[in-house]
């Protein structure tokens, strides 16, 4: 098999949201820098946003919120398990990024005075900024990539970050998903922007690609960071979201909430007073389903016609245009009935929870020369704007790092081993298909890892995952595209094992439904007010350790600490 050797100063892995920003900002910092943006799809239509989004969920805009207020909001929403300095780095860069996107041509909703029209969904503050024409986002980003003269390679699947003699970044390795040609790209630094691990649990529909998250985001960035020696943080804090039943798209509280929509039970009653995604909110959602008051619905049928038309325009034309077609075929009409909701499959996503590749306020991982941004990184509740801000931080800081360092020599043994791993499925015939391996892994994730968490189930799950790892020795691929699915199956299994080990390590319950641990039902701040870090030990096993919470830079008082534990709307009997 032909191997293509390349050399750059900086390689950015992932062309969705954070990746293009990282590449552009690295080139702006140093125009002479050789920067490669690499994507397994095509950067014009890749990543979780695909075309664009319907709004910013966490816009910190002067006059509406301060960075300090936002840091407090995220600290409270995440049960205090945050690096406030890293959250503050986002918050402090939020408004500048919004203004820059505005200059680039992104259309944000503004009021009659020309001020940004910010709305409230969060429990404590107001941070939602609609984007009426957000479907142009990817086109705008691509224009900036070409303007900055960033080199782009599409349809190449990166599988590993190779390190040098001192554990520093030395190269990335992968293959073309159409020709299976191998790539070895020497680089001084790399930025991982591969999004969420969205293909971890199996959707209720059973469709492998019917996930809440973009299904191409399968956790490959989490896996490559792990194998490169980086720390991953709080992987027991799962992403679980409310979604439209059978559609696997968001219920979109960020759009409907500010316009009067809300989550309701089968009686049409509002049972939570804040639809902001948090583990506490998802626990209340889950409790309502089990209470006999389910199913749970998105209620819009009480709204005025012009309001419903506005909601439909936003939801059915920007982020997920298929949503309108789904409702039409299902016979759903926001005006006439509530729309059934459900609970998503589990995944890793810092955008909606707090798990990911551990980074600091500069976007640096624990591996020298390796950075991460967006949903794969560990800054909690970061969303799309956070991917942009941390993409910028990673690009600028990686550019400065590249100016001060030379190319390291990648480990020859690791390179040979990865070559053999990639090509092995192509050299087999009649074996198990990637589809079979992936389906079995994700079905077992649902069977054994889905909260509420039980130790005995996790032990069984890990044993079954080990069996699947043995099965992978007979996995075959008939062509380059199927080879991509085979390598994704490896990443999914890595993430499943990481999720299990991390969950069993934290012997308490925290983050509502995200880490509802039946064997340890109480929150234990005395022993577990800390981060959990997972890494690869010298024997190649998954190892976990505690990391103390960094001193807060924004104080949170006792009353505020429990704000997200008081989301349920009291019934009339309770109120009396």
Buried (B, 14 or more C-beta within 10 A) or exposed (E): EEEBEBBBBBBBBBBBBBBBBBBBBBBBBBEEBBBBBBBBBEBBBBBBBBBBBBBBBBBBBEEBBBBBBBBBBBBBBBBBBBBBBBBBBBBBBBBEBBEBBEEBEBBBBBEEEEEBBBBBBBBBBBBBBBBBBBBBBBEBBBEBBEEBEBBBBBBBBBBBBBBBEEBBBBBBBBBBBEBBBBBBBBBBBBBBBBBBBBBBBBBBBEEBEBBBBBBBBBBBBBBBBBBBBBBBBBBBBBBBBBBBBBBBBBBBBBBBBBBBBBBBBBEEEEBBBBBBBBBBBBBBBBBBBEEEBBEBBBBBBBBEEEBBEBBBBBBBBBBBEEBBEBBEEBEBEBEEEBBBBBBBBBBBBBBBBBBBBBBBBBBBBBBBBBBBBBBBBBBBBBBBBBBBBBBBBBBBBBBBBBEEBEBBEBBEEBBEEBBEBBBBBBEBEEBBBBEBBBBBBBBBBBEBBBBBBBBEBBEBBBEBBEEBBEBBEEBBBEEBBBBBBBBBBBBBBBBBBBBBBBBBBBEBBBBBBBBBBEBBEEBEEEEBBBBBBBBBEEEEEBEBEBBEBBEBEBEBEEEBBEBBBEBBBEEEEEEE
